[in-house]
Amino acid sequence: MPRGRPTKRRAVKATAYAPLTDEKWSSMVPFGTFVITDKDDGTEHKFSKDDIAIILPSGREPGSNMELWEYWVGRIKDIRAEIDEEGTNTVWAKVQWFYSGRDVADVIKSFDPASVTGHERIYADHYDFVESEAFDAVISVTTFNENDPEPPFIARDEFYHRYTFEYKARTLKPKPGSAACTCQMPYCPDDTLPDSIMHFCPRPSCRRAFHQSCLLAGKHKESSSAEALTTVHVKPSAAAPLRSARKHASPIKKVSKTTTTAPPASAASSSSSSASRALRLLACSPDTDDNVDLESLVALTMIQGSLTNNNDDASDVEKPPKKKRRGRPSKNAPNEAASGPPVEVRAQPVRALADTLADLPPLLLQVAQQPMVRGAAFRPGGISGNIGFVTRARRLVYQILEGSSLPEDWEVQVFSEHGEVRLGAENAIVQISGARKPLPLVVCPKCRSAI
């Protein structure tokens, strides 16, 4: 949001947007900052090189009733001043523009601005010279990478950008829709239809979002039988390589291709199906392409015990006494007094997976087991959805399963704060407005993981 936006200033001169030649610009004196003083209370508003600012559009007066998204947005690349004979400065700034969707559509006739929200801007390689009196306030423009498994939270009333625009080449990068759904249609953050919600697969080889309607049309949905009820806590294959479920190195075993299935759907309760779905969502890690074997993450302890002879009859047979050897005992002879029965050393989990998960804060586990979604039908998720919250929650659950302690500030780590707004459960727990049914049990078209 803008910092210290002035409410009243002297009128902006028409020459504030007049063309300035490169020759005239090069003759001016460079500066690092300039200051605009509020007409009423004398408050000074400072603008510096590399600041992003909102700028009054040509023909609009300061103090006029304008929505934030109606302002022009530009980055200050350079500041120079023309020194008048009276000693006053006429300050100009070289500005690199952030275009609106409509601005791009005016240049690229085939571009549809419908998927660009009012607060979205497109970073262009187009520059202009603007007089300092047209500047209104310093703002921030958040970069939104649609393939990022941990994107920043972007509120619906703040500026953001996801594309760059090459003005002379008439091209957008990345191409809208190229990194999204199978339908190649771009993500539209203003689309409020429940079926337009996008489900995100966080796996490194996927990291794409898919429209719910496209997933259902393509039958990318868990079946009601074996696939829907397959357990995720499967013993790994003996030859399975070790993989990491999170960023830091801590090897875990991947799920074997030989899976254990639950009883047929007719014999399974809806509650067990929901629990299984939640575990499959939890097992979809943003840091490995393999399903995380949650059982294998649980910390192990070493247990010692005596090996017993299963042949009871043989144990009852009386063994003949050994003959005594004369002379010194051999150095290689075993120390019969010191040796006891054979000892078995085995590893077993300190606690069962269900017990460990049950001890987690319910909210942490609930967030970690959420589907990753974004879209206007899930309005509390903002522009970027709940993806960042769920990613951080899953990584934290993996760490705790491996034996780490629950951090006291886990809520801050998962939710953090967004400016003056404290984020929480409502921004992460999926509630779809206007939907009469729960979210369908969809899977990623590429890796078939629960999403």
C-alpha positions, 0 to 999 in steps of 0.5 A: 500500500502507498506510504504517506499519500498526500491528499492535496498538492498544487496542480500538476502542470501540463508540461509534467508529461511533455516530451523531454529530449535525450539531449536536454536530459543529458545536460541536467544535474543528476540527483539521488532523491527528490522531495514533494511537500504537502501543500496543507501540512508541510509533510515531505514525501521522499522519492529515490532511485529504484523506488516504485511509485504511483503517478497521477495519470495525465489530465487528473488533478491531485485530490481527485476521487481515484481508486488506487488501481487507476494510478499509473505505476512506474519505477524511478530509474534516474533523477535529474534537475534543471537549475533555473536562474532564480536558483529553483530546481525543475526535477524530472525522473526517468520512469520505467513503466508497469503497464496495465492489462488494457495498456498491453491490449492497446499494443498487442491486439490479440492479447485478452486483458480479462485475466489481468486484475485491476491491481496487476501490472506488467513490467515493460521495457518502455521509459518516459520522462516525468516531472516530479510534481506528478508523483503521488506515493511510494508503493511496492509491487510484488512479483508473483511466480505461478510455479513457486511452491512458496509464493508470497501472500498477495492481498487483492488490493495490492499491486503485483506482477507476473509478466514482463513486456518487450514493447518493440518485440510485442511479446510477453514473458512468460507467455500467458497460460504456458506454465499453467493448466492443460487448457493453456488458459492463464490463471484469472484471479478475478474468476469467482466460479467454484470450478475455476479454482486452480489446484497446484501440484508442488512436486519439483517436476510438476509445479503447475496449477490446473483448473478444477473443471479441466481436471474433472473433464479429463477424469483426473480424479481418484476412483472410489475403490483402490486408488482412493483408499490406497494407504501412503504408509507403505514399507519401502523396497529394500533397493529403494534409493534414499531421497529427501522430503525437504530442502535440508539433507535428511534422507528418507525412503520413497514409497515402493511401487508395491502398495498396500490397499485398504478393503473395498470401498463398500467395506470402508467408512467415509471417515477412513477415506477422508483420513486416507485422502488427508495423508496422501495430500500430506505425502505430496512434498514440494521438495521431492518427486516421490511420495513421502513415506510418512512411516519412514520419517518417524524417528527410530530407536535401537532395541537390543534383545537375545536371539532364541533357538526355535528348535526346542528339542535340540535345546534339550539335548545334553551336550558332551563335556569338552576335553581339557587342553593342556598348556596355555589357551589359544589366543584365538579361543573364545572367552566362554565366560564373557560370551553370552547368548547371541544379541539381536539389534533392531530398529523400531519407531519411537512412536507410531505415526498416528500417535505422533500426528495426534500430538501435533497442534491440530491447526498445523496438521490441518493446514499441512493436509490442505489441498493447494489452491488459488482463485477468487472463489477462495477469496481469503487466499488472496491472489496466490492462494494458500500454497505458501502456507501449506508448503511451510506446514508440510515441511514443518510436519516432516521435520517433527516426524524426523524427531525435531521439536515443535518450534514455539513460534510455529504459527509465525513460521507458517503464517507470518505477517503481511504488513499490518495484517496478521494472517491465519487459519482463514487464509490457509483452510480452504472454504469455497464460496458458492460451492454446495459440495466439498472439493473433488478428490482430484489428482495431478495429470502428470504424476497422479499425486493427490492435489 
